[in-house]
Amino acid sequence: MRTKTALVVGTATYLAGLAAGYQVLLRRWCLTWGATEDEVAREMPGDELLTAPDVIATRAITIATSPGAIWPWLVQLGPGRGGAYTYDWIENLLGLNMHSANEILPQFQNISVGDSFALGTSGPRMRVAVLEPEHTLVFASADGNWVWSFGLYPTDGGTRLVSRNRIAVPGARLPNRLFNRLVMEPGSWVMERKMLLGIEQRAERNSTPVAERPVDARTG
C-alpha cells in the first residue's frame, strides 16, 4: 500500500512540476509562435463566436507574396480537399484522411459561408463562419467549442498570415486538462508551425515576390 501511495504521490508531483515548468518556460512561446505582441492582442474576425475560450493560440508567419497568392491555399484546406500542409502521417494516424496538395485545386476554390467538412469520423464538423476573400477565413466547429481564424495582412515585403485558434473544453476534468496542457498544446504548435511553413513554401514557389511586382499603372 505504501509503495502504491508513494507511486501516486510521485507521479502527481512529477506532473505538477512538468505543468509548472511548461507554464513558465514554454507555454506562451508555443501559443504565440511567430506572432508579434500587436498580433496577439489584435481582435480578429471570429473572436466573437467564442467569447470565453480556455485556450487561445495566435501564430503567424511572413510570406513574401501577396494575399491573393496565399488565399487559394487557405480555401482548399481540409480532409479530402487540399489537406493541411503539415505532417500527413500524424494526421492520418488520427484518422483525418489528410493528403497535403502541392498545387492549387480548382474544384475547392469556390467556398461560401455555411460550407462545412468533417475532421475525420469522430472529430468535429467545421463550418465556414466568416469569409472575406483574400483577407479573412474563419472556421467554427458545430459544437461551438472551436473557432479557427485566418487573417491576411499586407506588409511592405509581403503578407502576414495570422492563424488564431480559440478552444473551449467545458466540463473537462483535471486529467483531461493536464493532457490538453502538456500534450495537445505543444502538439498543436508542432503541427501548426509545419502548416504555416508549408503554406509559405507553396505560396512563394510560383509567385513573384511583392517587391518585384510591376506597378499597376491604374494605382501608380
RODRENSE-94775 format. One record per residue (C-alpha): residue in one letter; x, y, z. Coordinates in Angstrom, 1 decimal, always signed. Layout:
# residues N
<residuo->A, x->X, y->Y, z->Z>
...
This chain:
# residues 220
<residuo->M, x->+0.0, y->+0.0, z->+0.0>
<residuo->R, x->+2.8, y->+2.4, z->+0.9>
<residuo->T, x->+4.5, y->+1.7, z->-2.4>
<residuo->K, x->+1.3, y->+2.4, z->-4.3>
<residuo->T, x->+0.7, y->+5.6, z->-2.4>
<residuo->A, x->+4.3, y->+6.7, z->-3.0>
<residuo->L, x->+3.9, y->+6.0, z->-6.7>
<residuo->V, x->+0.7, y->+8.0, z->-6.9>
<residuo->V, x->+2.2, y->+10.9, z->-5.0>
<residuo->G, x->+5.4, y->+10.8, z->-7.0>
<residuo->T, x->+3.5, y->+10.7, z->-10.3>
<residuo->A, x->+1.3, y->+13.6, z->-9.3>
<residuo->T, x->+4.3, y->+15.6, z->-8.1>
<residuo->Y, x->+6.1, y->+15.0, z->-11.4>
<residuo->L, x->+3.1, y->+16.0, z->-13.5>
<residuo->A, x->+2.6, y->+19.1, z->-11.4>
<residuo->G, x->+6.3, y->+20.0, z->-11.9>
<residuo->L, x->+6.0, y->+19.4, z->-15.6>
<residuo->A, x->+2.9, y->+21.5, z->-15.9>
<residuo->A, x->+4.6, y->+24.3, z->-13.9>
<residuo->G, x->+7.7, y->+24.2, z->-16.0>
<residuo->Y, x->+5.7, y->+24.3, z->-19.2>
<residuo->Q, x->+3.6, y->+27.1, z->-18.0>
<residuo->V, x->+6.6, y->+29.3, z->-17.0>
<residuo->L, x->+9.1, y->+28.4, z->-19.7>
<residuo->L, x->+7.3, y->+27.3, z->-22.9>
<residuo->R, x->+3.6, y->+27.8, z->-22.9>
<residuo->R, x->+3.4, y->+31.4, z->-24.2>
<residuo->W, x->+6.1, y->+30.7, z->-26.8>
<residuo->C, x->+4.1, y->+27.6, z->-28.1>
<residuo->L, x->+0.8, y->+29.6, z->-28.2>
<residuo->T, x->+2.2, y->+32.7, z->-29.9>
<residuo->W, x->+4.9, y->+31.3, z->-32.2>
<residuo->G, x->+5.9, y->+33.8, z->-34.9>
<residuo->A, x->+3.3, y->+36.4, z->-33.8>
<residuo->T, x->+4.0, y->+39.9, z->-32.6>
<residuo->E, x->+2.6, y->+41.4, z->-29.5>
<residuo->D, x->+0.2, y->+43.5, z->-31.6>
<residuo->E, x->-1.0, y->+40.4, z->-33.5>
<residuo->V, x->-1.6, y->+38.5, z->-30.2>
<residuo->A, x->-3.6, y->+41.5, z->-28.8>
<residuo->R, x->-5.5, y->+42.3, z->-32.0>
<residuo->E, x->-9.1, y->+41.4, z->-32.3>
<residuo->M, x->-9.7, y->+39.1, z->-35.3>
<residuo->P, x->-13.0, y->+38.2, z->-37.1>
<residuo->G, x->-14.4, y->+35.1, z->-35.4>
<residuo->D, x->-13.3, y->+36.1, z->-31.9>
<residuo->E, x->-16.9, y->+37.0, z->-31.1>
<residuo->L, x->-18.0, y->+33.4, z->-31.9>
<residuo->L, x->-16.4, y->+32.0, z->-28.8>
<residuo->T, x->-16.2, y->+34.6, z->-26.1>
<residuo->A, x->-14.9, y->+32.5, z->-23.2>
<residuo->P, x->-12.2, y->+30.2, z->-24.6>
<residuo->D, x->-10.0, y->+28.1, z->-22.3>
<residuo->V, x->-7.1, y->+28.3, z->-24.8>
<residuo->I, x->-6.2, y->+31.0, z->-27.4>
<residuo->A, x->-3.3, y->+30.3, z->-29.7>
<residuo->T, x->-2.2, y->+33.0, z->-32.1>
<residuo->R, x->+0.6, y->+32.1, z->-34.5>
<residuo->A, x->+1.9, y->+33.9, z->-37.6>
<residuo->I, x->+4.4, y->+33.9, z->-40.4>
<residuo->T, x->+5.6, y->+36.4, z->-43.1>
<residuo->I, x->+5.1, y->+35.2, z->-46.6>
<residuo->A, x->+6.9, y->+37.0, z->-49.4>
<residuo->T, x->+4.0, y->+37.3, z->-51.8>
<residuo->S, x->+0.6, y->+39.0, z->-52.0>
<residuo->P, x->-2.6, y->+37.9, z->-50.1>
<residuo->G, x->-4.1, y->+36.8, z->-53.4>
<residuo->A, x->-1.3, y->+34.3, z->-53.9>
<residuo->I, x->-1.9, y->+32.8, z->-50.4>
<residuo->W, x->-5.7, y->+32.7, z->-50.4>
<residuo->P, x->-6.1, y->+29.7, z->-52.7>
<residuo->W, x->-4.1, y->+27.6, z->-50.3>
<residuo->L, x->-6.3, y->+28.5, z->-47.4>
<residuo->V, x->-9.7, y->+27.9, z->-49.0>
<residuo->Q, x->-8.8, y->+24.4, z->-50.0>
<residuo->L, x->-7.8, y->+23.4, z->-46.5>
<residuo->G, x->-9.4, y->+20.2, z->-45.2>
<residuo->P, x->-9.5, y->+16.4, z->-45.3>
<residuo->G, x->-10.4, y->+15.1, z->-48.7>
<residuo->R, x->-9.6, y->+18.5, z->-50.1>
<residuo->G, x->-6.1, y->+20.2, z->-50.1>
<residuo->G, x->-5.1, y->+18.7, z->-46.8>
<residuo->A, x->-3.4, y->+20.8, z->-44.0>
<residuo->Y, x->+0.2, y->+21.1, z->-45.4>
<residuo->T, x->+1.6, y->+19.6, z->-42.2>
<residuo->Y, x->+2.7, y->+16.1, z->-41.2>
<residuo->D, x->+0.2, y->+14.0, z->-43.1>
<residuo->W, x->+1.3, y->+10.8, z->-41.4>
<residuo->I, x->+0.4, y->+12.2, z->-38.0>
<residuo->E, x->-2.9, y->+13.5, z->-39.2>
<residuo->N, x->-3.7, y->+10.1, z->-40.7>
<residuo->L, x->-2.8, y->+8.2, z->-37.6>
<residuo->L, x->-5.7, y->+10.1, z->-36.1>
<residuo->G, x->-8.0, y->+9.1, z->-39.0>
<residuo->L, x->-8.2, y->+12.5, z->-40.6>
<residuo->N, x->-7.5, y->+11.5, z->-44.2>
<residuo->M, x->-5.2, y->+14.4, z->-44.9>
<residuo->H, x->-3.2, y->+14.5, z->-48.1>
<residuo->S, x->-1.5, y->+17.8, z->-48.5>
<residuo->A, x->-1.7, y->+19.1, z->-52.0>
<residuo->N, x->+1.3, y->+20.8, z->-53.7>
<residuo->E, x->-0.9, y->+22.6, z->-56.3>
<residuo->I, x->-4.0, y->+24.8, z->-56.2>
<residuo->L, x->-7.1, y->+22.6, z->-56.7>
<residuo->P, x->-9.7, y->+24.5, z->-58.8>
<residuo->Q, x->-12.6, y->+22.3, z->-57.5>
<residuo->F, x->-12.1, y->+23.6, z->-54.0>
<residuo->Q, x->-11.7, y->+27.3, z->-54.7>
<residuo->N, x->-15.3, y->+28.4, z->-54.6>
<residuo->I, x->-16.4, y->+28.2, z->-50.9>
<residuo->S, x->-19.2, y->+30.0, z->-49.2>
<residuo->V, x->-20.3, y->+30.8, z->-45.7>
<residuo->G, x->-22.1, y->+27.7, z->-44.4>
<residuo->D, x->-19.9, y->+25.2, z->-46.3>
<residuo->S, x->-18.5, y->+22.5, z->-44.0>
<residuo->F, x->-16.4, y->+19.4, z->-43.7>
<residuo->A, x->-15.8, y->+16.8, z->-41.1>
<residuo->L, x->-12.5, y->+16.3, z->-39.4>
<residuo->G, x->-12.3, y->+12.5, z->-39.6>
<residuo->T, x->-15.1, y->+10.1, z->-38.4>
<residuo->S, x->-15.0, y->+11.2, z->-34.8>
<residuo->G, x->-13.8, y->+14.8, z->-35.0>
<residuo->P, x->-15.9, y->+18.0, z->-35.1>
<residuo->R, x->-17.6, y->+19.3, z->-38.2>
<residuo->M, x->-16.0, y->+22.6, z->-39.3>
<residuo->R, x->-18.2, y->+25.2, z->-40.9>
<residuo->V, x->-17.1, y->+28.3, z->-42.8>
<residuo->A, x->-18.4, y->+31.1, z->-40.5>
<residuo->V, x->-16.7, y->+34.2, z->-41.9>
<residuo->L, x->-15.4, y->+34.7, z->-45.4>
<residuo->E, x->-13.8, y->+37.8, z->-46.8>
<residuo->P, x->-11.8, y->+36.9, z->-49.9>
<residuo->E, x->-8.0, y->+37.5, z->-49.7>
<residuo->H, x->-8.4, y->+38.8, z->-46.1>
<residuo->T, x->-10.3, y->+36.6, z->-43.7>
<residuo->L, x->-11.4, y->+33.0, z->-43.4>
<residuo->V, x->-13.0, y->+31.6, z->-40.2>
<residuo->F, x->-14.0, y->+28.1, z->-39.4>
<residuo->A, x->-16.2, y->+27.2, z->-36.4>
<residuo->S, x->-17.0, y->+23.7, z->-35.1>
<residuo->A, x->-20.6, y->+22.6, z->-35.0>
<residuo->D, x->-20.5, y->+22.2, z->-31.2>
<residuo->G, x->-19.2, y->+25.8, z->-30.8>
<residuo->N, x->-16.1, y->+24.9, z->-28.9>
<residuo->W, x->-13.5, y->+25.7, z->-31.5>
<residuo->V, x->-13.0, y->+28.7, z->-33.8>
<residuo->W, x->-10.1, y->+28.8, z->-36.2>
<residuo->S, x->-9.4, y->+32.1, z->-37.9>
<residuo->F, x->-7.0, y->+33.1, z->-40.6>
<residuo->G, x->-6.1, y->+36.7, z->-41.4>
<residuo->L, x->-4.0, y->+38.0, z->-44.3>
<residuo->Y, x->-2.4, y->+41.4, z->-43.6>
<residuo->P, x->-0.3, y->+43.1, z->-46.4>
<residuo->T, x->+3.1, y->+44.4, z->-45.4>
<residuo->D, x->+5.9, y->+46.2, z->-47.3>
<residuo->G, x->+7.6, y->+42.9, z->-48.1>
<residuo->G, x->+4.7, y->+40.6, z->-48.5>
<residuo->T, x->+1.9, y->+39.4, z->-46.3>
<residuo->R, x->+1.5, y->+38.4, z->-42.6>
<residuo->L, x->-0.5, y->+35.2, z->-42.3>
<residuo->V, x->-2.0, y->+35.1, z->-38.8>
<residuo->S, x->-3.8, y->+32.0, z->-37.5>
<residuo->R, x->-5.8, y->+32.0, z->-34.3>
<residuo->N, x->-7.4, y->+29.1, z->-32.5>
<residuo->R, x->-9.9, y->+29.7, z->-29.8>
<residuo->I, x->-10.8, y->+26.5, z->-28.0>
<residuo->A, x->-13.2, y->+25.7, z->-25.1>
<residuo->V, x->-13.2, y->+22.5, z->-23.1>
<residuo->P, x->-16.3, y->+22.7, z->-21.0>
<residuo->G, x->-16.6, y->+20.1, z->-18.2>
<residuo->A, x->-13.1, y->+18.8, z->-18.7>
<residuo->R, x->-11.7, y->+17.1, z->-15.6>
<residuo->L, x->-8.2, y->+17.7, z->-14.2>
<residuo->P, x->-6.5, y->+14.7, z->-16.0>
<residuo->N, x->-8.0, y->+15.9, z->-19.3>
<residuo->R, x->-6.9, y->+19.5, z->-18.7>
<residuo->L, x->-3.4, y->+18.3, z->-17.9>
<residuo->F, x->-3.4, y->+16.2, z->-21.1>
<residuo->N, x->-4.5, y->+19.2, z->-23.1>
<residuo->R, x->-2.0, y->+21.5, z->-21.5>
<residuo->L, x->+1.0, y->+19.1, z->-21.7>
<residuo->V, x->+0.4, y->+17.2, z->-24.9>
<residuo->M, x->-2.2, y->+18.9, z->-27.1>
<residuo->E, x->-0.9, y->+22.4, z->-26.8>
<residuo->P, x->+2.7, y->+21.6, z->-27.7>
<residuo->G, x->+1.4, y->+19.2, z->-30.3>
<residuo->S, x->-0.7, y->+21.9, z->-31.9>
<residuo->W, x->+2.4, y->+24.1, z->-32.1>
<residuo->V, x->+4.3, y->+21.3, z->-33.9>
<residuo->M, x->+1.5, y->+20.8, z->-36.4>
<residuo->E, x->+0.6, y->+24.4, z->-37.0>
<residuo->R, x->+4.2, y->+25.6, z->-37.4>
<residuo->K, x->+4.6, y->+23.0, z->-40.1>
<residuo->M, x->+1.3, y->+24.1, z->-41.7>
<residuo->L, x->+2.3, y->+27.8, z->-41.8>
<residuo->L, x->+5.7, y->+26.9, z->-43.2>
<residuo->G, x->+4.0, y->+24.6, z->-45.7>
<residuo->I, x->+1.7, y->+27.4, z->-46.9>
<residuo->E, x->+4.7, y->+29.8, z->-47.1>
<residuo->Q, x->+6.6, y->+27.3, z->-49.3>
<residuo->R, x->+3.7, y->+26.6, z->-51.6>
<residuo->A, x->+2.6, y->+30.2, z->-52.0>
<residuo->E, x->+6.0, y->+31.6, z->-52.7>
<residuo->R, x->+7.0, y->+28.8, z->-55.0>
<residuo->N, x->+5.2, y->+30.0, z->-58.1>
<residuo->S, x->+4.5, y->+33.6, z->-57.3>
<residuo->T, x->+6.5, y->+36.8, z->-57.8>
<residuo->P, x->+7.6, y->+38.5, z->-54.5>
<residuo->V, x->+5.7, y->+41.7, z->-53.8>
<residuo->A, x->+8.9, y->+43.9, z->-54.1>
<residuo->E, x->+9.4, y->+42.6, z->-57.7>
<residuo->R, x->+5.9, y->+43.0, z->-59.0>
<residuo->P, x->+5.5, y->+45.7, z->-61.6>
<residuo->V, x->+3.5, y->+48.8, z->-60.5>
<residuo->D, x->-0.1, y->+48.8, z->-61.8>
<residuo->A, x->-0.5, y->+52.0, z->-63.9>
<residuo->R, x->-4.0, y->+52.4, z->-62.6>
<residuo->T, x->-2.8, y->+52.7, z->-59.0>
<residuo->G, x->+0.6, y->+54.4, z->-59.5>
